[in-house]
Amino acid sequence: MIDNILSSDEASFETDLLIREDNVFVDGGLFRECGLMENIAQTCAAFIGFSLEDDNVPIGVIGGIKDFSVATLPSVGTTIRTRIHAIAAIDLAKVVAAEVIFNEQVIATCTMKVFIAPDSDERI
C-alpha cells in the first residue's frame, strides 16, 4: 500500500500513496484510520526490507502501536506521504516514529514496534 519511495537513509524513510476509490480501506469516500495504520506498517516494512543487503526479506510482525492519533481522514483522489524515523533497534526489534502528511499537514502519528523473524526459511 505504497506507490513510491520518496527518500531513504539509514534512519528515515518516506513513501507516498494515492488514495483510490477501490482501496479496501476507503469507506464513504474517506481513507479510514485502519488504512492509515496499514500504510504506516507497509512503509515500515519497506524501510526494513530496503535496508537489507540481500533480496530475502524476513517476515516482520507488529509488536505494538503507541499513541496513534488521527487529526483528519484523507479523501479519495488525494495523495498522502508517510515518513518514518528509526528511534531504536535492539536485536530483532525496531521502533519507529511515524507521521502521515497531507497538504503539508501532519494528519496521523504513532510509534510502532516491529519484530523481525530470526533466521528461518520463512520469507515474504
DSSP file (Angstrom, degrees, kcal/mol; ACC not computed):
  #  RESIDUE AA STRUCTURE BP1 BP2  ACC     N-H-->O    O-->H-N    N-H-->O    O-->H-N    TCO  KAPPA ALPHA  PHI   PSI    X-CA   Y-CA   Z-CA
    1    1 A M              0   0    0      0, 0.0     2,-0.4     0, 0.0    42,-0.1   0.000 360.0 360.0 360.0  42.2    0.0    0.0    0.0
    2    2 A I        -     0   0    0      1,-0.1    15,-0.2    40,-0.1     3,-0.1  -0.988 360.0-166.2-132.9 147.2    2.7    2.4   -1.1
    3    3 A D  S    S+     0   0    0     13,-3.4     2,-0.3    -2,-0.4    14,-0.2   0.846  70.1   8.9 -96.3 -44.2    3.1    3.9   -4.5
    4    4 A N  E     -A   16   0A   0     12,-1.2    12,-1.7     0, 0.0     2,-0.7  -0.979  59.0-129.2-141.3 148.9    6.6    5.4   -4.4
    5    5 A I  E     -A   15   0A   0     -2,-0.3    10,-0.3    10,-0.2     3,-0.1  -0.903  27.0-179.1 -92.7 119.2    9.7    5.6   -2.2
    6    6 A L  E     -     0   0A   0      8,-3.0     2,-0.3    -2,-0.7     9,-0.2   0.828  61.3  -8.0 -91.6 -36.1   10.4    9.3   -1.9
    7    7 A S  E     -A   14   0A   0      7,-1.4     7,-2.4     2,-0.0    -1,-0.3  -0.989  58.4-176.5-159.4 156.3   13.5    9.2    0.2
    8    8 A S  E     +A   13   0A   0     -2,-0.3     2,-0.3     5,-0.2     5,-0.2  -0.967  12.3 149.6-157.0 137.2   15.6    6.8    2.2
    9    9 A D        -     0   0    0      3,-2.4     3,-0.1    -2,-0.3    -2,-0.0  -0.857  62.5 -76.5-148.8-171.1   18.6    6.8    4.5
   10   10 A E  S    S+     0   0    0     -2,-0.3     3,-0.1     1,-0.2    41,-0.0   0.778 127.7  29.0 -63.8 -26.4   19.8    4.8    7.5
   11   11 A A  S    S+     0   0    0      1,-0.1    75,-3.3    74,-0.1     2,-0.3   0.568 120.6  34.7-113.3 -11.5   17.4    6.5    9.9
   12   12 A S  E     - B   0  85A   0     73,-0.2    -3,-2.4    -3,-0.1     2,-0.3  -0.954  49.5-170.7-147.6 164.6   14.4    7.5    7.9
   13   13 A F  E     -AB   8  84A   0     71,-2.0    71,-2.6    -2,-0.3     2,-0.4  -0.987   5.9-164.7-154.9 140.5   12.1    6.5    5.0
   14   14 A E  E     +AB   7  83A   0     -7,-2.4    -8,-3.0    -2,-0.3    -7,-1.4  -0.998  11.5 169.6-137.3 136.2    9.4    8.3    3.1
   15   15 A T  E     -AB   5  82A   0     67,-2.3    67,-2.3    -2,-0.4     2,-0.3  -0.812  17.9-141.8-130.8 170.8    6.7    7.0    0.8
   16   16 A D  E     -AB   4  81A   0    -12,-1.7   -13,-3.4    -2,-0.3   -12,-1.2  -0.945   8.5-166.9-133.8 163.9    3.5    8.2   -0.9
   17   17 A L  E     - B   0  80A   0     63,-2.1    63,-2.6    -2,-0.3     2,-0.5  -0.955  16.7-141.6-150.7 125.8    0.2    6.7   -1.7
   18   18 A L  E     - B   0  79A   0     -2,-0.3     2,-0.7    61,-0.2    61,-0.2  -0.791  28.7-128.1 -84.0 125.0   -2.6    7.9   -4.0
   19   19 A I        -     0   0    0     59,-3.2    58,-3.4    -2,-0.5     2,-0.3  -0.659  30.7-165.9 -78.9 112.8   -5.9    7.1   -2.3
   20   20 A R    >   -     0   0    0     -2,-0.7     3,-1.7    56,-0.2     6,-0.1  -0.716  28.8-122.5-101.7 151.3   -8.0    5.2   -4.9
   21   21 A E  T 3  S+     0   0    0     -2,-0.3     8,-0.1     1,-0.3     5,-0.1   0.805 110.8  55.9 -61.4 -30.7  -11.7    4.6   -4.6
   22   22 A D  T 3  S+     0   0    0      3,-0.1    -1,-0.3     2,-0.0     2,-0.2   0.402  76.6 124.2 -86.3   4.6  -11.2    0.8   -4.9
   23   23 A N    X   -     0   0    0     -3,-1.7     3,-2.2     1,-0.1    12,-0.0  -0.461  67.4-131.1 -64.9 132.9   -8.9    0.7   -1.9
   24   24 A V  T 3  S+     0   0    0      1,-0.3    -1,-0.1    -2,-0.2    11,-0.0   0.714 105.5  56.5 -59.1 -22.2  -10.2   -1.8    0.7
   25   25 A F  T 3  S+     0   0    0      9,-0.1     7,-2.6    10,-0.1     2,-0.5   0.342  83.4 103.1 -94.9   6.7   -9.8    0.9    3.4
   26   26 A V  E <   +F   31   0B   0     -3,-2.2     2,-0.4     5,-0.2     5,-0.2  -0.774  42.1 167.6 -90.9 131.5  -11.9    3.5    1.7
   27   27 A D  E >   -F   30   0B   0      3,-2.6     3,-1.5    -2,-0.5    -3,-0.0  -0.974  68.3  -2.5-143.4 127.5  -15.4    4.0    3.1
   28   28 A G  T 3  S-     0   0    0     -2,-0.4     3,-0.1     1,-0.3    -1,-0.0   0.811 129.8 -57.8  63.7  29.3  -17.7    6.8    2.3
   29   29 A G  T 3  S+     0   0    0      1,-0.2    47,-2.1    -8,-0.1     2,-0.4   0.497 117.0 106.8  80.5   3.5  -15.1    8.5    0.1
   30   30 A L  E <  S-FG  27  75B   0     -3,-1.5    -3,-2.6    45,-0.2     2,-0.8  -0.909  73.9-123.1-118.7 144.3  -12.5    8.6    3.0
   31   31 A F  E     -F   26   0B   0     43,-3.2    -5,-0.2    -2,-0.4     5,-0.1  -0.773  44.5-135.3 -81.6 111.8   -9.4    6.6    3.7
   32   32 A R    >>  -     0   0    0     -7,-2.6     4,-1.7    -2,-0.8     3,-0.7  -0.048  18.2 -99.7 -74.7 170.3  -10.2    5.2    7.2
   33   33 A E  H 3> S+     0   0    0      1,-0.3     4,-2.4     2,-0.2     5,-0.2   0.867 121.9  56.3 -56.2 -41.8   -8.0    5.0   10.3
   34   34 A C  H 3> S+     0   0    0      1,-0.2     4,-2.2     2,-0.2    -1,-0.3   0.832 105.7  52.9 -64.0 -30.1   -7.2    1.3    9.7
   35   35 A G  H <> S+     0   0    0     -3,-0.7     4,-2.6   -10,-0.3    -1,-0.2   0.891 107.1  50.6 -69.6 -40.3   -5.9    2.3    6.2
   36   36 A L  H  X S+     0   0    0     -4,-1.7     4,-2.0     2,-0.2    -2,-0.2   0.919 111.9  48.5 -61.7 -42.3   -3.6    4.9    7.7
   37   37 A M  H  X S+     0   0    0     -4,-2.4     4,-2.4     2,-0.2    -2,-0.2   0.920 111.9  48.4 -63.6 -44.0   -2.3    2.3   10.1
   38   38 A E  H  X S+     0   0    0     -4,-2.2     4,-2.7     1,-0.2    -2,-0.2   0.887 109.3  53.2 -64.7 -38.7   -1.7   -0.2    7.3
   39   39 A N  H  X S+     0   0    0     -4,-2.6     4,-2.2     2,-0.2    -1,-0.2   0.902 109.4  48.7 -62.9 -40.6    0.1    2.4    5.2
   40   40 A I  H  X S+     0   0    0     -4,-2.0     4,-2.4     2,-0.2    -2,-0.2   0.932 112.1  49.1 -62.9 -45.3    2.4    3.1    8.2
   41   41 A A  H  X S+     0   0    0     -4,-2.4     4,-2.4     1,-0.2    -2,-0.2   0.898 111.8  48.5 -62.4 -40.9    3.0   -0.6    8.6
   42   42 A Q  H  X S+     0   0    0     -4,-2.7     4,-2.4     2,-0.2    -1,-0.2   0.875 110.8  50.7 -68.0 -36.8    3.8   -1.1    4.9
   43   43 A T  H  X S+     0   0    0     -4,-2.2     4,-2.3     2,-0.2    -2,-0.2   0.903 111.0  49.5 -65.6 -40.3    6.1    1.9    4.9
   44   44 A C  H  X S+     0   0    0     -4,-2.4     4,-2.4     2,-0.2    -2,-0.2   0.918 110.6  49.8 -63.1 -44.1    7.9    0.4    7.9
   45   45 A A  H  X S+     0   0    0     -4,-2.4     4,-2.8     1,-0.2     5,-0.2   0.905 111.2  49.2 -62.0 -41.8    8.2   -3.0    6.1
   46   46 A A  H  X S+     0   0    0     -4,-2.4     4,-3.1     2,-0.2    -1,-0.2   0.898 109.4  53.0 -64.4 -39.9    9.6   -1.3    3.0
   47   47 A F  H  X S+     0   0    0     -4,-2.3     4,-1.5     2,-0.2    -2,-0.2   0.935 113.1  42.9 -59.5 -48.4   12.1    0.6    5.2
   48   48 A I  H  X S+     0   0    0     -4,-2.4     4,-0.7     2,-0.2    -2,-0.2   0.941 117.6  45.6 -65.3 -47.6   13.3   -2.6    6.8
   49   49 A G  H >< S+     0   0    0     -4,-2.8     3,-0.8     1,-0.2    -2,-0.2   0.895 112.0  51.5 -62.9 -40.8   13.4   -4.5    3.5
   50   50 A F  H 3< S+     0   0    0     -4,-3.1    -1,-0.2     1,-0.2    -2,-0.2   0.810 106.5  55.3 -66.4 -30.6   15.1   -1.7    1.6
   51   51 A S  H 3< S+     0   0    0     -4,-1.5    -1,-0.2    -5,-0.2    -2,-0.2   0.629  88.6  96.2 -80.3 -13.2   17.8   -1.5    4.3
   52   52 A L  S << S-     0   0    0     -3,-0.8     5,-0.1    -4,-0.7    -3,-0.0  -0.442  72.3-137.7 -77.8 152.8   18.8   -5.2    4.0
   53   53 A E  S    S+     0   0    0     -2,-0.1     2,-0.3     3,-0.1    -1,-0.1   0.519  80.9  51.6 -90.8  -4.7   21.6   -6.1    1.8
   54   54 A D  S    S-     0   0    0      2,-0.1    -2,-0.1    -5,-0.1     0, 0.0  -0.773  84.4-114.4-125.6 174.4   20.0   -9.2    0.2
   55   55 A D  S    S+     0   0    0     -2,-0.3     2,-1.3     1,-0.1    -6,-0.0   0.471  86.5  99.3 -87.3  -2.1   16.7   -9.9   -1.5
   56   56 A N        -     0   0    0     67,-0.0    -2,-0.1    68,-0.0    -1,-0.1  -0.701  60.2-164.3 -89.2  92.8   15.5  -12.3    1.2
   57   57 A V        -     0   0    0     -2,-1.3    67,-2.1     1,-0.1    -8,-0.1  -0.658  14.5-134.0 -80.6 123.2   13.1  -10.1    3.1
   58   58 A P  B     -H  123   0C   0      0, 0.0     2,-0.3     0, 0.0    65,-0.2  -0.270  25.3 -94.7 -73.9 162.5   12.3  -11.6    6.5
   59   59 A I        -     0   0    0     63,-0.6    58,-3.3    59,-0.2     2,-0.3  -0.574  42.6-161.0 -74.0 137.0    8.8  -11.8    8.0
   60   60 A G  E     -C  116   0A   0     -2,-0.3     2,-0.4    56,-0.2    56,-0.2  -0.913   6.4-160.6-121.3 151.0    8.0   -9.0   10.3
   61   61 A V  E     -C  115   0A   0     54,-2.7    54,-3.1    -2,-0.3     2,-0.5  -0.995  25.3-118.8-131.6 133.4    5.3   -8.7   13.0
   62   62 A I  E     -C  114   0A   0     -2,-0.4    52,-0.3    52,-0.2     3,-0.1  -0.597  29.0-177.0 -69.9 123.4    3.9   -5.6   14.5
   63   63 A G  E     -     0   0A   0     50,-2.8     2,-0.3    -2,-0.5    51,-0.2   0.589  60.5 -15.2 -99.5 -13.6    4.7   -5.9   18.2
   64   64 A G  E     -C  113   0A   0     49,-1.2    49,-2.8     2,-0.0     2,-0.4  -0.859  46.3-149.5 176.3 148.9    3.0   -2.7   19.4
   65   65 A I  E     -C  112   0A   0     -2,-0.3     2,-0.4    47,-0.2    47,-0.2  -1.000  22.4-171.2-129.5 130.6    1.4    0.6   18.4
   66   66 A K  E     -C  111   0A   0     45,-2.9    45,-2.3    -2,-0.4    -2,-0.0  -0.954  59.4  -0.1-127.7 141.8    1.6    3.5   20.8
   67   67 A D  E    S-     0   0A   0     -2,-0.4     2,-0.4     1,-0.2    -1,-0.2   0.843  70.4-175.2  55.8  42.8   -0.1    6.9   20.7
   68   68 A F  E     +     0   0A   0     -3,-0.1     2,-0.4    42,-0.1    42,-0.2  -0.575   8.3 176.8 -70.5 123.8   -1.9    6.5   17.4
   69   69 A S  E     -C  109   0A   0     40,-2.5    40,-2.1    -2,-0.4     2,-0.5  -0.996  17.4-167.2-135.3 134.5   -3.6    9.8   16.7
   70   70 A V  E     +C  108   0A   0     -2,-0.4    38,-0.3    38,-0.2     3,-0.1  -0.986   9.3 178.8-124.6 123.9   -5.6   10.9   13.6
   71   71 A A  S    S-     0   0    0     36,-3.2     2,-0.3    -2,-0.5    37,-0.1   0.828  72.7  -9.9 -89.5 -37.4   -6.4   14.6   13.0
   72   72 A T        -     0   0    0     35,-0.9    -1,-0.3     0, 0.0    35,-0.0  -0.983  65.1-118.0-157.8 158.2   -8.3   14.1    9.7
   73   73 A L        -     0   0    0     -2,-0.3     2,-0.1    -3,-0.1   -41,-0.1  -0.878  29.3-127.3-104.4 132.0   -9.0   11.5    7.1
   74   74 A P        -     0   0    0      0, 0.0   -43,-3.2     0, 0.0     2,-0.2  -0.442  25.0-129.7 -75.8 151.6   -7.8   11.9    3.5
   75   75 A S  B >   -G   30   0B   0    -45,-0.2     3,-1.7     1,-0.1   -56,-0.3  -0.541  33.3 -76.0 -99.5 165.6  -10.4   11.6    0.7
   76   76 A V  T 3  S+     0   0    0    -47,-2.1   -56,-0.2     1,-0.2    -1,-0.1  -0.294 116.9  31.2 -56.5 138.0  -10.3    9.6   -2.5
   77   77 A G  T 3  S+     0   0    0    -58,-3.4    -1,-0.2     1,-0.4     2,-0.2   0.323  95.4 109.8  93.9  -7.2   -8.1   11.2   -5.1
   78   78 A T    <   -     0   0    0     -3,-1.7   -59,-3.2   -59,-0.2     2,-0.5  -0.636  61.6-132.4 -98.9 160.5   -5.6   12.7   -2.7
   79   79 A T  E     -B   18   0A   0    -61,-0.2    24,-0.4    -2,-0.2     2,-0.3  -0.945  17.7-162.9-114.4 130.0   -2.0   11.6   -2.1
   80   80 A I  E     -B   17   0A   0    -63,-2.6   -63,-2.1    -2,-0.5     2,-0.4  -0.789   7.6-146.7-106.0 153.5   -0.6   11.1    1.3
   81   81 A R  E     -BD  16 101A   0     20,-2.5    20,-3.6    -2,-0.3     2,-0.5  -0.956  10.0-158.1-115.6 140.1    3.1   11.0    2.3
   82   82 A T  E     -BD  15 100A   0    -67,-2.3   -67,-2.3    -2,-0.4     2,-0.4  -0.978   7.4-171.1-123.0 125.2    4.2    8.7    5.1
   83   83 A R  E     -BD  14  99A   0     16,-2.9    16,-2.4    -2,-0.5     2,-0.4  -0.930   1.8-174.2-114.5 135.4    7.5    9.4    7.0
   84   84 A I  E     -BD  13  98A   0    -71,-2.6   -71,-2.0    -2,-0.4     2,-0.4  -0.974   4.8-165.1-126.0 148.4    9.1    7.0    9.5
   85   85 A H  E     -BD  12  97A   0     12,-2.4    12,-2.6    -2,-0.4   -73,-0.2  -0.996  25.9-119.0-133.0 126.3   12.1    7.7   11.6
   86   86 A A  E     + D   0  96A   0    -75,-3.3    10,-0.3    -2,-0.4     3,-0.1  -0.462  31.0 174.3 -67.3 128.3   14.0    4.9   13.4
   87   87 A I  E     -     0   0A   0      8,-3.4     2,-0.3     1,-0.4     9,-0.2   0.797  65.0  -8.6 -98.5 -43.3   14.0    5.5   17.2
   88   88 A A  E     - D   0  95A   0      7,-1.6     7,-2.9     2,-0.0    -1,-0.4  -0.994  48.1-160.7-155.5 152.9   15.7    2.3   18.3
   89   89 A A  E     + D   0  94A   0     -2,-0.3     2,-0.5     5,-0.2     5,-0.2  -0.952  14.5 174.3-138.8 118.4   16.9   -1.0   17.1
   90   90 A I  E >   - D   0  93A   0      3,-2.3     3,-2.7    -2,-0.4     2,-0.1  -0.964  61.8 -60.0-128.4 113.9   17.5   -3.8   19.6
   91   91 A D  T 3  S-     0   0    0     -2,-0.5     0, 0.0     1,-0.3     0, 0.0  -0.306 124.0 -10.1  49.4-116.3   18.4   -7.2   18.2
   92   92 A L  T 3  S+     0   0    0     -2,-0.1    24,-3.2    -3,-0.1     2,-0.4   0.191 119.5  92.4 -97.9  16.4   15.4   -8.2   16.0
   93   93 A A  E <   -DE  90 115A   0     -3,-2.7    -3,-2.3    22,-0.2     2,-0.4  -0.913  51.7-170.5-113.2 138.9   13.2   -5.3   17.2
   94   94 A K  E     -DE  89 114A   0     20,-2.8    20,-3.0    -2,-0.4     2,-0.5  -0.976   5.6-160.8-124.3 140.4   12.8   -1.9   15.5
   95   95 A V  E     +DE  88 113A   0     -7,-2.9    -8,-3.4    -2,-0.4    -7,-1.6  -0.989  16.4 178.7-121.5 128.5   11.0    1.0   17.0
   96   96 A V  E     -DE  86 112A   0     16,-2.6    16,-2.6    -2,-0.5     2,-0.4  -0.942  26.5-137.7-129.4 150.2    9.9    3.9   14.6
   97   97 A A  E     -DE  85 111A   0    -12,-2.6   -12,-2.4    -2,-0.3     2,-0.4  -0.896  31.1-164.4 -99.2 136.5    8.1    7.1   14.9
   98   98 A A  E     -DE  84 110A   0     12,-3.1    12,-1.7    -2,-0.4     2,-0.3  -0.929  15.7-179.4-127.1 147.4    5.6    7.7   12.0
   99   99 A E  E     -DE  83 109A   0    -16,-2.4   -16,-2.9    -2,-0.4     2,-0.5  -0.991  15.4-149.7-143.4 140.8    3.7   10.6   10.6
  100  100 A V  E     -DE  82 108A   0      8,-2.8     7,-3.2    -2,-0.3     8,-1.3  -0.925  19.5-160.4-109.0 132.0    1.3   10.8    7.7
  101  101 A I  E     +DE  81 106A   0    -20,-3.6   -20,-2.5    -2,-0.5     2,-0.4  -0.918  16.3 174.1-120.7 137.1    1.2   14.1    5.8
  102  102 A F  E >  S- E   0 105A   0      3,-2.7     3,-1.9    -2,-0.4   -22,-0.1  -0.987  77.7  -6.0-138.4 130.6   -1.4   15.6    3.6
  103  103 A N  T 3  S-     0   0    0    -24,-0.4     3,-0.1    -2,-0.4    -1,-0.1   0.887 128.8 -59.0  52.2  42.7   -1.2   19.1    2.1
  104  104 A E  T 3  S+     0   0    0      1,-0.2     2,-0.4    -3,-0.0    -1,-0.3   0.623 116.2 114.9  63.2  15.0    1.9   19.7    4.3
  105  105 A Q  E <  S- E   0 102A   0     -3,-1.9    -3,-2.7     0, 0.0     2,-0.5  -0.947  71.6-122.2-114.7 136.1   -0.1   19.0    7.4
  106  106 A V  E     + E   0 101A   0     -2,-0.4    -5,-0.3    -5,-0.2     3,-0.1  -0.656  34.4 172.1 -73.9 120.3    0.5   16.0    9.7
  107  107 A I  E     +     0   0A   0     -7,-3.2   -36,-3.2    -2,-0.5   -35,-0.9   0.585  61.6  19.1-108.4 -13.8   -2.8   14.1    9.8
  108  108 A A  E     +CE  70 100A   0     -8,-1.3    -8,-2.8   -38,-0.3     2,-0.3  -0.984  60.4 177.1-155.8 146.6   -1.7   11.0   11.7
  109  109 A T  E     +CE  69  99A   0    -40,-2.1   -40,-2.5    -2,-0.3     2,-0.3  -0.973   9.4 147.0-144.4 157.5    1.1    9.9   14.0
  110  110 A C  E     - E   0  98A   0    -12,-1.7   -12,-3.1    -2,-0.3     2,-0.4  -0.960  39.6-116.5-171.9 171.2    2.2    6.9   16.1
  111  111 A T  E     -CE  66  97A   0    -45,-2.3   -45,-2.9    -2,-0.3     2,-0.4  -0.983  34.1-166.1-116.2 134.8    5.1    4.9   17.4
  112  112 A M  E     -CE  65  96A   0    -16,-2.6   -16,-2.6    -2,-0.4     2,-0.5  -0.975  13.6-153.9-129.0 135.8    5.4    1.4   16.1
  113  113 A K  E     -CE  64  95A   0    -49,-2.8   -50,-2.8    -2,-0.4   -49,-1.2  -0.908  15.4-171.0-102.7 133.4    7.4   -1.6   17.2
  114  114 A V  E     -CE  62  94A   0    -20,-3.0   -20,-2.8    -2,-0.5     2,-0.5  -0.992   8.2-156.1-126.9 131.3    8.2   -4.2   14.6
  115  115 A F  E     -CE  61  93A   0    -54,-3.1   -54,-2.7    -2,-0.4     2,-0.4  -0.899  10.7-145.8-106.3 134.4    9.8   -7.6   15.4
  116  116 A I  E     -C   60   0A   0    -24,-3.2   -56,-0.2    -2,-0.5   -24,-0.0  -0.840  24.6-110.5-101.5 133.3   11.7   -9.4   12.6
  117  117 A A        -     0   0    0    -58,-3.3     3,-0.2    -2,-0.4   -58,-0.0  -0.353  37.4-116.3 -60.1 135.4   11.6  -13.2   12.5
  118  118 A P        -     0   0    0      0, 0.0   -59,-0.2     0, 0.0    -1,-0.1  -0.178  61.1 -49.2 -64.7 169.0   15.0  -14.7   13.3
  119  119 A D  S    S+     0   0    0      2,-0.1     2,-0.3   -61,-0.1     0, 0.0  -0.119  86.5 137.2 -43.1 120.8   16.9  -16.6   10.7
  120  120 A S        -     0   0    0     -3,-0.2    -3,-0.0     2,-0.2    -1,-0.0  -0.952  67.3-106.1-157.6 172.2   14.4  -19.1    9.2
  121  121 A D  S    S+     0   0    0     -2,-0.3     2,-0.6     2,-0.0    -2,-0.1   0.599  90.2 100.5 -81.3 -11.3   13.3  -20.5    5.9
  122  122 A E        +     0   0    0      2,-0.1   -63,-0.6   -63,-0.0     2,-0.3  -0.660  49.5 160.0 -80.7 120.2   10.1  -18.4    6.1
  123  123 A R  B      H   58   0C   0     -2,-0.6   -67,-0.0   -65,-0.2    -2,-0.0  -0.935 360.0 360.0-135.4 158.3   10.4  -15.3    4.0
  124  124 A I              0   0    0    -67,-2.1    -2,-0.1    -2,-0.3   -68,-0.0   0.490 360.0 360.0 -73.1 360.0    8.0  -12.9    2.4
